[in-house]
Amino acid sequence: MSIRQRKDTGRWQGRYTGLDGKIRNKDFDLKSHASEYERDQIRHLAAGTWLAPDAGKTTIAELHADWTQTKQSRKDSTVRCGQLISLAKVTKP
């Protein structure tokens, strides 16, 4: 976890390691904003309230495809529901 100034842009970068082991960073114009961002992320990690930035980007169709691979037998209604989910397109309002 560190704050550093990027040599190419001169912007300040707040860095931390998420629970998934990935190093994540975000650039800011001010060093104080980068420090605040890093502190917030560390606080969320310690409190157990941290969410990965890519959380919530998995579609229901992807979840269903993964789940069906774990099931050896399914009722016909479950299969039909899965087919509908695969065909459905969810758009943001």
Buried (B, 14 or more C-beta within 10 A) or exposed (E): EEBEEEEEEEBBBBBBEBEEEEEBBBBBEEBEBBBEBBBEBBEBBEEEEBEEEEEEEEEEBEEBEEEEEEEEEEEEEBEEEBEEBBEEEEEEE
